[in-house]
Structures are given as structure tokens and as C-alpha cells.
Amino acid sequence: MSREDSALPSSVAEWAALGQLIEEHRPRLLGMLQRRIDPKLNPRLDAEEVLAETFVQAQQRWTAYQANPEMKPYPWLYRIALDCLIESWRRETRKLRDVRRDMPLPEGTSVQLGLGLVQTGTSPSEAVARDEVRQRVQQALSLLKAEDRDILWMRHHDDMTFAEAGQVLGLSENTATVRYARALRRLKERWKTLFGE
């Protein structure tokens, strides 16, 4: 048996470990990508395709990941997925393409909106109020620094722990917690400035 043959089971075991890791975190990563992709880009930017690229990148970086035992699996995969999403977004928005050309027909959009309102039991007035609050939150968030928006997004939309968010951002869990508290305070301050109590 050659040296290469004797190394094969170890390599197969490593690939199996990576495969298991990817499968374990797949639903959470896919959900994160689906929430982060702008609906205007949905016809051209598919979360499943970004996730497939994430897995290719993870395979290429697997040895480096194993050399860093302090890095937890989900934050590692999350960072790769986010990088792949950013790269895909840049590719799709290059040359200032008009993404509205790829939007579904208005009738289809109206039907989907209508079904969503009926299925959630939302009255028209509640839907309008919710939309107004969402617009106000977006306006207040736009006044924050990118790092404040990132930590708020990770905690509230990506459902990450402070430890996970810290690893993605290269911070300790405590520092991530402090950054989150400060970002939340700044968001409240912006809200008060814009809309009062």
C-alpha cells in the first residue's frame, strides 16, 4: 500500500465531516441568504446558487478552518456565505443594470401580496400600519453606521448569538454584546430624532 493510499481514509473522513457540517447548517444558512437577497434581485440571484458557491468555498478553505479550533462552524460558514452573496450581488448589479426589468408582472405581485394578507389574517389597516413602521425603521437604520446595522441584522434577522456574531466580526462575545447595545441605543436615538417618542 502506497503512502497516498494510506492517506485516503483520512481524507474521506475529512470530506465526510465537512459534508455533515454543511448539511447541519444548511437550513439556517439558506434562510439567512433568502432574507438578505433584495426581492428585486430574486429573478437573477438565487439563494440556492449562492449556497452552492458557499459550499465550494468551504471545501477550498476546509484545511485552514481545521487549523483554527477556536472558530465555531456556523460563524465560519456564515462569513463565507455572506462573502459569496456580496460577490454575487456585485456581479448582478455591475454596469448599473436595471433590476426592475426582471421583476414579475404587476398582476402576479398583487396576487401574492393579497394571498399574504389573507393568510396572515392581517386587515388592510394593519398592513398599512405595518408597512409604515417598516419604512420608518429602514429610515432610522439608514442613519446608522454599517457596523451598527450589521450587528443588529445578525441578532434580529439572522438569529445569531453574540458569540456567533462576534466570531463573524472578529470580536469577543463581550465586545459583540456591547456593540449590539450601543447600536440599539443609537437606533432609538435616531428614531426619537425622526419620529419623537
DRENDO-1510 file (C-alpha; in Angstrom, 1 decimal, always signed):
<recs>
REC; n; res; u; v; w
REC; 1; MET; +0.0; +0.0; +0.0 .
REC; 2; SER; +1.4; +3.3; -1.0 .
REC; 3; ARG; +1.6; +6.4; +1.2 .
REC; 4; GLU; -1.2; +8.0; -0.9 .
REC; 5; ASP; -3.5; +5.0; -0.4 .
REC; 6; SER; -3.0; +5.1; +3.3 .
REC; 7; ALA; -3.9; +8.8; +3.4 .
REC; 8; LEU; -7.2; +8.2; +1.6 .
REC; 9; PRO; -9.4; +7.1; +4.5 .
REC; 10; SER; -8.3; +10.2; +6.5 .
REC; 11; SER; -9.2; +12.4; +3.5 .
REC; 12; VAL; -12.5; +10.7; +3.0 .
REC; 13; ALA; -13.2; +11.1; +6.7 .
REC; 14; GLU; -12.4; +14.8; +6.5 .
REC; 15; TRP; -14.7; +15.3; +3.5 .
REC; 16; ALA; -17.5; +13.4; +5.3 .
REC; 17; ALA; -17.0; +15.7; +8.3 .
REC; 18; LEU; -17.3; +18.8; +6.1 .
REC; 19; GLY; -20.4; +17.3; +4.4 .
REC; 20; GLN; -22.0; +16.7; +7.7 .
REC; 21; LEU; -21.2; +20.2; +8.9 .
REC; 22; ILE; -22.7; +21.7; +5.8 .
REC; 23; GLU; -25.8; +19.6; +6.0 .
REC; 24; GLU; -26.3; +20.5; +9.6 .
REC; 25; HIS; -26.2; +24.3; +9.0 .
REC; 26; ARG; -27.8; +24.3; +5.5 .
REC; 27; PRO; -31.3; +25.4; +6.6 .
REC; 28; ARG; -30.0; +28.2; +8.7 .
REC; 29; LEU; -27.6; +29.5; +6.0 .
REC; 30; LEU; -30.3; +29.2; +3.3 .
REC; 31; GLY; -32.8; +31.2; +5.5 .
REC; 32; MET; -30.1; +33.9; +6.0 .
REC; 33; LEU; -29.5; +34.2; +2.3 .
REC; 34; GLN; -33.2; +34.3; +1.4 .
REC; 35; ARG; -33.7; +37.2; +3.9 .
REC; 36; ARG; -30.7; +39.1; +2.7 .
REC; 37; ILE; -31.4; +38.9; -1.1 .
REC; 38; ASP; -33.2; +42.0; -2.3 .
REC; 39; PRO; -36.6; +40.9; -3.7 .
REC; 40; LYS; -35.8; +43.0; -6.8 .
REC; 41; LEU; -32.9; +40.6; -7.5 .
REC; 42; ASN; -34.8; +37.4; -6.9 .
REC; 43; PRO; -35.3; +36.6; -10.6 .
REC; 44; ARG; -31.5; +36.7; -11.1 .
REC; 45; LEU; -29.9; +35.9; -7.7 .
REC; 46; ASP; -30.9; +32.6; -6.3 .
REC; 47; ALA; -30.2; +31.7; -2.6 .
REC; 48; GLU; -29.6; +28.1; -3.5 .
REC; 49; GLU; -26.9; +29.0; -6.1 .
REC; 50; VAL; -25.2; +31.3; -3.5 .
REC; 51; LEU; -25.3; +28.4; -1.0 .
REC; 52; ALA; -23.8; +26.1; -3.6 .
REC; 53; GLU; -20.9; +28.5; -4.1 .
REC; 54; THR; -20.6; +28.8; -0.3 .
REC; 55; PHE; -20.0; +25.0; -0.1 .
REC; 56; VAL; -17.4; +25.1; -2.9 .
REC; 57; GLN; -15.6; +27.9; -1.0 .
REC; 58; ALA; -15.9; +26.0; +2.3 .
REC; 59; GLN; -14.2; +22.9; +0.6 .
REC; 60; GLN; -11.4; +25.1; -0.5 .
REC; 61; ARG; -10.9; +26.7; +3.0 .
REC; 62; TRP; -11.5; +23.5; +5.0 .
REC; 63; THR; -7.9; +22.9; +5.9 .
REC; 64; ALA; -7.4; +26.5; +7.1 .
REC; 65; TYR; -10.6; +26.1; +9.2 .
REC; 66; GLN; -9.4; +23.0; +10.8 .
REC; 67; ALA; -6.2; +24.8; +11.8 .
REC; 68; ASN; -8.3; +27.3; +13.8 .
REC; 69; PRO; -10.0; +25.2; +16.5 .
REC; 70; GLU; -11.5; +28.3; +18.2 .
REC; 71; MET; -13.7; +29.2; +15.2 .
REC; 72; LYS; -17.1; +27.6; +15.5 .
REC; 73; PRO; -18.7; +26.0; +12.4 .
REC; 74; TYR; -21.7; +28.3; +11.9 .
REC; 75; PRO; -19.9; +31.6; +12.1 .
REC; 76; TRP; -17.3; +30.3; +9.7 .
REC; 77; LEU; -19.9; +29.1; +7.1 .
REC; 78; TYR; -21.9; +32.3; +7.7 .
REC; 79; ARG; -19.0; +34.5; +6.8 .
REC; 80; ILE; -18.2; +32.5; +3.6 .
REC; 81; ALA; -21.9; +32.7; +2.6 .
REC; 82; LEU; -22.0; +36.4; +3.2 .
REC; 83; ASP; -18.9; +36.9; +1.1 .
REC; 84; CYS; -20.4; +34.8; -1.7 .
REC; 85; LEU; -23.6; +36.8; -1.5 .
REC; 86; ILE; -21.7; +40.1; -1.7 .
REC; 87; GLU; -19.8; +38.8; -4.7 .
REC; 88; SER; -22.9; +37.6; -6.4 .
REC; 89; TRP; -24.7; +40.9; -5.8 .
REC; 90; ARG; -21.7; +42.8; -7.3 .
REC; 91; ARG; -21.8; +40.5; -10.4 .
REC; 92; GLU; -25.6; +41.0; -10.9 .
REC; 93; THR; -25.6; +44.8; -10.3 .
REC; 94; ARG; -22.5; +45.5; -12.4 .
REC; 95; LYS; -22.9; +48.1; -15.1 .
REC; 96; LEU; -25.9; +49.5; -13.3 .
REC; 97; ARG; -28.4; +47.0; -14.8 .
REC; 98; ASP; -32.0; +47.9; -14.3 .
REC; 99; VAL; -33.2; +45.1; -12.0 .
REC; 100; ARG; -36.8; +46.2; -12.4 .
REC; 101; ARG; -36.8; +44.7; -15.9 .
REC; 102; ASP; -36.7; +41.3; -14.3 .
REC; 103; MET; -39.5; +41.9; -11.8 .
REC; 104; PRO; -42.6; +39.8; -12.1 .
REC; 105; LEU; -45.7; +41.2; -13.8 .
REC; 106; PRO; -47.7; +43.5; -11.5 .
REC; 107; GLU; -50.7; +41.1; -11.5 .
REC; 108; GLY; -48.5; +38.3; -10.1 .
REC; 109; THR; -47.2; +40.6; -7.4 .
REC; 110; SER; -50.6; +41.8; -6.5 .
REC; 111; VAL; -51.9; +38.3; -6.2 .
REC; 112; GLN; -49.0; +37.3; -4.0 .
REC; 113; LEU; -49.5; +40.3; -1.8 .
REC; 114; GLY; -53.2; +39.6; -1.5 .
REC; 115; LEU; -52.6; +36.0; -0.5 .
REC; 116; GLY; -50.1; +37.0; +2.1 .
REC; 117; LEU; -52.5; +39.5; +3.6 .
REC; 118; VAL; -55.3; +36.9; +3.7 .
REC; 119; GLN; -53.2; +34.1; +5.1 .
REC; 120; THR; -51.8; +36.1; +7.9 .
REC; 121; GLY; -55.2; +37.4; +8.9 .
REC; 122; THR; -53.9; +41.0; +8.5 .
REC; 123; SER; -56.5; +43.6; +7.9 .
REC; 124; PRO; -55.8; +46.3; +5.3 .
REC; 125; SER; -55.3; +49.0; +8.0 .
REC; 126; GLU; -52.9; +46.7; +9.9 .
REC; 127; ALA; -51.0; +46.1; +6.7 .
REC; 128; VAL; -50.7; +49.8; +6.1 .
REC; 129; ALA; -49.6; +50.5; +9.7 .
REC; 130; ARG; -47.0; +47.7; +9.5 .
REC; 131; ASP; -45.7; +49.0; +6.2 .
REC; 132; GLU; -45.3; +52.5; +7.7 .
REC; 133; VAL; -43.4; +51.2; +10.7 .
REC; 134; ARG; -41.1; +49.1; +8.4 .
REC; 135; GLN; -40.4; +52.3; +6.3 .
REC; 136; ARG; -39.7; +54.3; +9.5 .
REC; 137; VAL; -37.3; +51.6; +10.8 .
REC; 138; GLN; -35.5; +51.5; +7.5 .
REC; 139; GLN; -35.2; +55.3; +7.5 .
REC; 140; ALA; -33.7; +55.2; +11.1 .
REC; 141; LEU; -31.4; +52.3; +10.2 .
REC; 142; SER; -30.1; +54.2; +7.2 .
REC; 143; LEU; -28.7; +56.8; +9.5 .
REC; 144; LEU; -26.6; +54.2; +11.4 .
REC; 145; LYS; -23.0; +53.2; +10.6 .
REC; 146; ALA; -22.6; +49.9; +8.7 .
REC; 147; GLU; -21.2; +48.1; +11.7 .
REC; 148; ASP; -24.2; +49.1; +13.8 .
REC; 149; ARG; -26.6; +47.8; +11.1 .
REC; 150; ASP; -24.6; +44.6; +10.8 .
REC; 151; ILE; -24.8; +43.6; +14.4 .
REC; 152; LEU; -28.5; +44.5; +14.6 .
REC; 153; TRP; -29.2; +42.4; +11.5 .
REC; 154; MET; -27.2; +39.5; +12.7 .
REC; 155; ARG; -29.1; +39.4; +16.0 .
REC; 156; HIS; -32.6; +40.1; +14.8 .
REC; 157; HIS; -32.8; +38.7; +11.3 .
REC; 158; ASP; -30.1; +36.0; +11.3 .
REC; 159; ASP; -30.8; +35.0; +14.9 .
REC; 160; MET; -27.2; +34.7; +15.8 .
REC; 161; THR; -25.9; +34.5; +19.3 .
REC; 162; PHE; -23.5; +37.2; +20.5 .
REC; 163; ALA; -20.7; +34.6; +20.4 .
REC; 164; GLU; -21.5; +33.7; +16.8 .
REC; 165; ALA; -21.8; +37.4; +15.7 .
REC; 166; GLY; -18.5; +38.1; +17.5 .
REC; 167; GLN; -16.7; +35.4; +15.6 .
REC; 168; VAL; -18.0; +36.6; +12.2 .
REC; 169; LEU; -17.0; +40.2; +13.1 .
REC; 170; GLY; -13.7; +39.2; +14.7 .
REC; 171; LEU; -14.8; +40.3; +18.1 .
REC; 172; SER; -15.1; +38.7; +21.5 .
REC; 173; GLU; -18.6; +37.7; +22.7 .
REC; 174; ASN; -18.5; +40.5; +25.2 .
REC; 175; THR; -17.4; +43.1; +22.7 .
REC; 176; ALA; -20.2; +42.0; +20.3 .
REC; 177; THR; -22.7; +42.3; +23.1 .
REC; 178; VAL; -21.5; +45.9; +23.9 .
REC; 179; ARG; -21.6; +46.8; +20.2 .
REC; 180; TYR; -25.1; +45.5; +19.9 .
REC; 181; ALA; -26.3; +47.5; +23.0 .
REC; 182; ARG; -24.7; +50.7; +21.6 .
REC; 183; ALA; -26.2; +50.1; +18.1 .
REC; 184; LEU; -29.6; +49.6; +19.7 .
REC; 185; ARG; -29.2; +52.8; +21.7 .
REC; 186; ARG; -28.2; +54.7; +18.6 .
REC; 187; LEU; -31.2; +53.3; +16.7 .
REC; 188; LYS; -33.5; +54.5; +19.4 .
REC; 189; GLU; -31.9; +57.9; +19.4 .
REC; 190; ARG; -32.3; +58.2; +15.6 .
REC; 191; TRP; -35.9; +57.1; +16.0 .
REC; 192; LYS; -36.6; +59.8; +18.5 .
REC; 193; THR; -34.9; +62.4; +16.4 .
REC; 194; LEU; -37.0; +61.4; +13.4 .
REC; 195; PHE; -40.4; +60.5; +14.9 .
REC; 196; GLY; -40.4; +61.5; +18.6 .
REC; 197; GLU; -41.4; +59.1; +21.3 .
</recs>
